[in-house]
Amino acid sequence: MSTVEDSNTATNGIKREFDTIKTEENNNVMKRQVIVPVTKPRIHYTPLKTGLCYDVRMRYHAKIFTSYFEYIDPHPEDPRRIYRIYKILAENGLINDPMLSGVDDIGDLMLKIPVREATRDEILEVHSKEHLDFLEKTEQMSREELLKETEKGDSVYYNNDSLSSAKSSCGGAIEACKSVVEGRVKNALAVVRPPGHHSEPESSGGFCLFSNVAVAAKNILKNYPESVRRIMILDWDIHHGNGTQKAFYDDDRILYVSLHRFELGKYYPGTVHGQYDQTGEGKGEGFNCNITWPVGNVGDAEYMWAFEQIVMPMGREFQPDLVIISSGFDAADGDTIGQCHVTPSCYGHMTHMLKSLARGNLAVILEGGYNLDSIAKSALAVAKILIGEPPDELPEPSMDPKPEALEMVDKIIRLQSKYWKCFKRKCGNAGCDFKEPITETIISKNFPLQTAIRQQQLQNLLLDNYKFVTLPLVNQKLSEDTVFCSQNVYDASTLMIIVHDTPDIWAARNVITGNIESSSSIIVDSGLSFIKWATQRKYGVIDVNIPQSLFEQDNYSAMITAQEVLLYLWDNYIKFSTNVQKIAFVGIGDASSGVIHLMGHRDTRSNVKAIISFIGSKQLKPLVPLVDESLTDWYFKNSLVFSDKNHSCWGDNESKKPRKKYGRVLRCGTDGINNIVEERFEEATDFILDSFEEWSDEE
């Protein structure tokens, strides 16, 4: 018995010892594991849903049909626009609404934001009482009255439900922004119509009745003064948002940036307010930025470049509390009104970049977009980014922006550098006030470089080497050195007239200040090769230098100057020269437009044998024949127009040829005026000799 008891006692002791060791080990493990207690995620953005504004009642605003053709070919601002966006969101599982009826519970990814009509007081923050009163009357108008007002309006239509739909669209925009600002959603997409950015305070326009984004921004600033002090509005609709701009043109709390086609005011809405030199006034000066595309057919490369070079640097420096996208999708590939090629993935990338501002407080408000497939796919790409998906890869990430777009972006950076630090390093000009008067004396602080270039050109070559003399331009208000000529100009039977822009400068730029390094900069004057060639052949030579204004924000004034100077020379000198029998014109740059203008406005065919133009990437200028319709055929036969290899006139079609009115346009193998002059100089001079019938046996 004692042996058994001793055995049990030993066993129990071992068990107690093992339990003690195990408990100590567990305690030690617990002590090692509880280094950081379990903590609730300290993030506010990711757990929230993306807000969605949509209401089928906004589809009630529709054009009154007056014919069967309007039924089968409906108005571009079609009620189905918002339906198609809502439908594609459901098709891709972003929302749950099998009946597409606009249910309240739309799933785990997006939160339905109830749409309400904007109140009278909210609308009057932007619009006049007279404008609101007029739209209220449309509810009671007869069919005939509605059609009459539609006819009178600026690209707008009305029915009895227009007011209700417009108020809902405006109220939806307000509620989308409020939900973001109050933190109920992380961001928001307002699928609303009618659009708003063309509606000015006093009137409707461009399919727009109320300025939805402007009304929303005004009321957010008013009702949330502590949390929202600055709002950035990015308008990527292909048309300029004239209404939004007008509402905030003198307000430094709003940074308005618009990317749109302008094309010298020929593209809707076609007002001077859409030009890129419109930067704001009063307190708002510097807080308006128009990125104006001078040509159509822009796409991902141009938009991404503008975003990376202008939009995002401005946005980061502005530090907004809320970002609102005026999201028109009429720049999308496939939209026949916009005629551009922005892909859904590009819209995704742009949204992704803007999402990095304002701590992600972003509201996307629908504006234009008239191809139902394009608007749906583009809106889907934006919605995915809002929910949290990364953007898709761009289809052609290595494609270069069009030269016209590169030039425009550079001009805008130089202009906006007066207001934004982020641009000063890119363009320099530190200490230079472009509003100070420019004088032709070096005593002035602001001495124009093009004047120095012209003086050097005259002194070193035209005067010293070739003994050129001034050809006076009486009452033309131009510099005395604008036109110089060889001394034999009145005696020669053959005359060459060279019309050119100020020569280019090849320069190195200081990476810190952005200023040009004068010690490593050189002047590249393509026109001199023609002067040397002509003087060697004993031709009379007239050299015309067309200066470009430092203040004009485009070269349109220089082109007008070229036209006026060429007409003056013809009317006062050339046509009275009895010895001249053969004339050749050589135009370089924008100045060549003056030659083309002269050909259309004067009958020069008896003397002019050849017209050579080197336009580089400049826009083609058509001959407008005011003298005789047959001038077009004559001009085509007697001209050569040399363009860059990547000039926009060629597009993607290798066999495409510009029309005869532009002259005989030839595609060079390189880009840049100086390069194409070097490449085609021999071809140009051979053409002149052939036109003059001056070939010698040696040639």
C-alpha positions, 0 to 999 in steps of 0.5 A: 500500500505504501508503495502505491501511495508513494507512487500516486503522491509522486505523480500528483507532484509532477502534475502540479509542477507541470501545471505550474510551469505551463501557467508560467509559460502562458503568462510569459507568452501573454506578457510578450504578446500584449505589446500593443493592445487591439486598437480600432483603425484610426482612419476616416476615409477608407471605411466610408462609402462613395456617395451617389446622387441619382433620381429618375425625375431628372429625366422628365426635362426633355425637348418637345418633339416637333417632327418625327425626325426629332424623335428618331434623332433626339437632342444631344442633351438626352434624358437617357444620359443619366440612365445609361450611367446608372445602368452601367454602374449596376451592370458592373456591380457597383450598385444593386438595383435590378429594376433600375428604379432608383432604390435607396439601398444600393449595396455595400460600395456606394451610398444613395444620397437623396436628391432634393430641389434646391431652394430659392435662397440657394439658387439666388446665391448665384442667379438673378431673381429675374432668371429664376422667375422666368424659369418658374413661369415655364411650369405654366407655359403652353406648348407654343410658349415653350417652343417660342422660348426654346427658339429664342434661347441660346442652345436650350430647350424647355418643357413644363418639367424643366424647372423641377428637373433643374432644381433637382439637378442643382439640389443634387449637386449641393447634397453631394458636396454636403455629404462629402464635407460632413464626412457621411461619404468619402467622396461623391458622384452626382449623376444629374441633369440638366448640366449647369456650367454654361448658365450665367447668373442672368440667363440659361445657355448651352443646355444649362438652366442653373449653374449647378456647381457654382450654386453648390460651391457658393452654398458650401462656402456660406454654410461651412465657413470653418471647415471649407475656406477654399474650393478648387473647381476642375472643369474638364468638359470640352466646352468652357464653363463660362457660367462657373467662371463668371460666378467666381471671377473676383473670388480668391476662395475659388480656384477655377481651372477649365480645360476646353477647346477654344480655337480663337473663340470659334468653339462654343461658347465662343466668348473672349472669357474663355481665352487663356489670358483670363486670369481673374480680377480684383481679389480673384486675379490669379485664381482663374486658369483656362487651359485652351486647346487651339485644335481639336482631336486632343486626347490622353497625351494632352490631358495628362500633360496639362494635369501634370504640368499645370493642374496638379501643381496649382492644386497642391499650392492652393491647398483646397478643402474641397475639390469639385469636378465639373465632369463633362464627358464630351471630350471622350473618345467617340463623342461627335460634338467634342471630337476628341479622344480622351479614354476612360482610363485617362478620366480615371487617372485624372480623378485619381490625381485630384483625389490626392487633394483636399484629403480626398474630399472630392465631388464629381458633378456631371456636366456634358457628354453626348455619346451614350456609350462614351459617357457611360464608360467614362463615368464608370471609370471615374466611379471605380476610382472614387470607390478605391480601385486603381486606374487602368493603364493608358492605351498609349502612354508613350504618345506625345502631346500635339505641338500646339498643346505643348505650346499652349501649356507653356504659354499658360505656365508663363502667364500663371507664373506671376501668381503661382510659386510652383511655376516660377522655376519653370519659366524664370522671369524673376524680377520682371514685371510684364506690365511695365512699359517696354521701350526700344532703348536699353536704358529701360529695365524691360528691354525686348530681346527681339529688338536686340536680335534684330539690331544684331542681325542688321548691324552684323550682316544686312548693313555691314556685309550687304549694305542694306538700307531702310525701307520706310513704312509711313504711318504704320507705327512700327519700328524703323528696322522692320523692313530693310532692302538691298540697294539694287531693289529698284533696279533689279528685274528679279526680287525676293521678299523674305517675311519672317518671325523674330529668329529663334533662340537656342538656350540653356535654362538655369534649373534653380531660377528658370532664367535663360543662361545668356552665355550659352544661348545662340540665335538661329536665323533661318532666313539668312540662308535665303538672303545670302542665296539671293544676293549671290544671284544679284536679286533685289532683296527685301527683308521683313521682320515681324515682331511679336508683342510681349503682351499679346497672349497669342500671335494673332496680332503678329499675323495681322501686322504681317498682313498689313505690312505686306499690303503696304509694301505692295501698294506703295513700292512693289507694284510701282517698280517698273523693272521688276518682272519676277518675284518670289516670296519666302515666309517663315513662321506666323509671318507667312500668313501675311504673304498668303493674305496678300495673294488673296487680296491683290492680283499679283499673278503677273509678277509673282512666280513662287511662294514658299512657306515654312510653317513648322507646327503653325496652323495652315492658313488658307488662301481667301480669293477676293480678287478671282476664284481661280486664284486658288488653283494658281496659288496651289500650282505656284506654292510650296508649304513645308510643315513639320512631320508631326503637324496636326494637318496630317493626322493618323492618315498617311495619305491625307492631303490638305485642300488646295486652298492651303497651297501645295503642303509637303510633309517634312521628315523632321520637326521645327522650323529651323530643321525643316528649312535646313532639310528643304532649302535646296528644294525650295531654291530649286523651285524658285529657279524653276519658276524663274526659268533660270537654270544654267548648264551647271545647275 
